[in-house]
Amino acid sequence: FKDIEIKVYPHQIAFNVLPHIDKFLENGYTKEEMKMVNETKKIMGDPSIRVTATTVRVPVFRGHSESVNIETEKKITAQEVRELLSKAPGVVVIDNPEKNEYPLPIYASGKDEVFVGRIREDESIENGINMWVVSDNLRKGAALNAVQIAEELLKML
């Protein structure tokens, strides 16, 4: 590899991923991470919702991607989540990992929909669901995507 001059970010961004967006705060989170936490609570109208995030700068042209973990009060299966989200307006479920079919930012670019896949039950917590969510960040904000998905799941419970 040829040495790359670092001009904008604190580290090389080409062929790399930086777990650092905006300034670090005293609590160890970045300003962008706390923005996601606070916006989610505000949009959901519930300051007691527990949210955590690690924001990562990835060298793609367009797109926000999120690994989302949701814990529900009642048990919900991955299949139930797939069925529920398949009916949600503006959401497209692409969830066939056996055939390497899951959401990618390159395919979400220029589209209004939110793409969800890699839906599975979380084995680390009771009543947990994990999923991968992708959208075009110029068309739809990342925090709103997570909130809309959570709202659809809450309607089912």
C-alpha positions as CSV (number, residue, x, y, z in Angstrom):
1,F,0.0,0.0,0.0
2,K,1.0,3.5,-0.6
3,D,1.0,5.9,2.3
4,I,-2.1,8.1,2.3
5,E,-1.9,11.7,3.5
6,I,-4.3,12.3,6.4
7,K,-6.1,15.6,5.9
8,V,-9.6,15.6,7.2
9,Y,-10.0,12.8,9.8
10,P,-7.6,11.9,12.6
11,H,-6.9,8.6,10.8
12,Q,-6.9,7.3,7.3
13,I,-10.5,6.8,6.1
14,A,-9.8,5.1,2.8
15,F,-10.1,1.3,3.2
16,N,-10.8,1.9,6.9
17,V,-13.6,2.4,9.5
18,L,-13.4,5.1,12.2
19,P,-15.5,4.6,15.4
20,H,-15.5,8.4,15.9
21,I,-18.0,10.9,14.6
22,D,-17.8,14.4,16.1
23,K,-16.2,15.4,19.4
24,F,-15.7,13.1,22.3
25,L,-17.6,14.1,25.5
26,E,-16.7,13.6,29.1
27,N,-18.9,10.4,29.3
28,G,-16.8,8.7,26.6
29,Y,-19.6,9.0,24.0
30,T,-19.3,11.3,21.0
31,K,-21.6,14.2,20.4
32,E,-23.1,12.3,17.5
33,E,-23.8,9.2,19.7
34,M,-25.5,11.3,22.3
35,K,-27.5,13.0,19.6
36,M,-28.9,9.6,18.6
37,V,-29.7,8.8,22.2
38,N,-31.5,12.1,22.8
39,E,-33.3,12.2,19.5
40,T,-34.7,8.7,20.0
41,K,-36.0,9.6,23.5
42,K,-37.5,12.8,22.1
43,I,-39.2,11.2,19.1
44,M,-40.6,8.4,21.2
45,G,-41.7,10.8,23.8
46,D,-40.2,8.7,26.6
47,P,-37.1,9.9,28.4
48,S,-36.9,6.5,30.2
49,I,-36.0,4.5,27.0
50,R,-32.5,3.2,27.3
51,V,-30.5,3.8,24.2
52,T,-26.8,3.3,23.4
53,A,-24.9,3.9,20.2
54,T,-21.4,3.7,18.7
55,T,-21.3,5.8,15.6
56,V,-18.8,4.8,13.0
57,R,-17.5,6.7,9.9
58,V,-17.5,4.3,6.9
59,P,-16.3,5.5,3.5
60,V,-19.5,5.1,1.5
61,F,-21.0,7.7,-0.8
62,R,-24.4,7.7,0.8
63,G,-26.1,5.7,3.5
64,H,-26.6,5.2,7.2
65,S,-26.4,1.7,8.5
66,E,-27.3,0.6,12.0
67,S,-27.0,-2.6,14.0
68,V,-30.2,-2.3,16.1
69,N,-30.9,-4.3,19.2
70,I,-34.4,-4.1,20.7
71,E,-35.6,-5.7,23.9
72,T,-39.4,-6.1,24.2
73,E,-41.6,-6.8,27.2
74,K,-43.1,-9.9,25.6
75,K,-41.4,-12.6,23.5
76,I,-41.5,-11.9,19.8
77,T,-39.9,-14.2,17.2
78,A,-37.7,-13.2,14.3
79,Q,-40.3,-14.5,11.9
80,E,-43.0,-12.3,13.6
81,V,-40.7,-9.3,13.2
82,R,-40.1,-10.1,9.6
83,E,-43.9,-10.3,9.0
84,L,-44.6,-7.1,10.9
85,L,-41.9,-5.1,9.2
86,S,-42.9,-6.4,5.7
87,K,-46.3,-4.8,6.2
88,A,-44.9,-1.5,7.5
89,P,-45.1,1.4,5.0
90,G,-41.7,2.5,3.8
91,V,-39.9,-0.6,5.0
92,V,-38.4,-3.3,2.8
93,V,-37.3,-6.5,4.4
94,I,-34.3,-8.2,2.7
95,D,-33.5,-11.1,5.0
96,N,-32.1,-14.2,3.4
97,P,-28.6,-14.6,4.8
98,E,-28.3,-18.1,3.4
99,K,-28.2,-16.5,-0.1
100,N,-26.2,-13.5,1.1
101,E,-29.3,-11.3,0.7
102,Y,-29.4,-8.4,3.3
103,P,-29.5,-4.6,3.1
104,L,-26.4,-2.8,1.8
105,P,-25.9,1.0,1.6
106,I,-25.0,0.8,-2.1
107,Y,-28.5,-0.6,-2.9
108,A,-30.3,1.9,-0.6
109,S,-28.7,4.9,-2.3
110,G,-31.3,7.1,-4.0
111,K,-34.3,5.3,-2.5
112,D,-36.7,6.5,0.1
113,E,-37.4,3.2,1.8
114,V,-35.7,1.8,4.9
115,F,-34.2,-1.7,4.3
116,V,-34.1,-4.2,7.2
117,G,-32.4,-7.6,7.3
118,R,-30.3,-9.9,9.4
119,I,-33.3,-10.2,11.7
120,R,-32.7,-12.7,14.5
121,E,-33.4,-13.4,18.1
122,D,-30.8,-12.0,20.5
123,E,-29.3,-14.9,22.4
124,S,-27.8,-12.6,25.0
125,I,-31.0,-11.2,26.5
126,E,-34.5,-12.4,27.0
127,N,-37.0,-11.0,24.5
128,G,-34.3,-9.4,22.4
129,I,-34.2,-8.9,18.6
130,N,-31.2,-7.9,16.5
131,M,-31.5,-6.5,13.0
132,W,-29.5,-4.6,10.4
133,V,-31.1,-1.3,9.1
134,V,-29.9,0.7,6.1
135,S,-31.2,3.8,4.4
136,D,-30.1,6.7,2.2
137,N,-29.0,9.3,4.7
138,L,-29.8,12.1,2.3
139,R,-33.4,11.0,2.1
140,K,-34.0,9.8,5.6
141,G,-32.3,10.4,8.9
142,A,-30.7,7.5,10.8
143,A,-32.4,8.1,14.2
144,L,-35.8,8.3,12.6
145,N,-35.3,4.9,10.9
146,A,-34.7,3.2,14.2
147,V,-37.6,4.9,15.9
148,Q,-40.0,4.0,13.1
149,I,-39.0,0.3,13.3
150,A,-39.4,0.4,17.1
151,E,-42.9,2.0,16.8
152,E,-44.0,-0.8,14.4
153,L,-42.8,-3.4,16.8
154,L,-44.5,-1.7,19.8
155,K,-47.8,-1.8,17.9
156,M,-47.6,-5.5,17.8
157,L,-47.1,-6.0,21.5
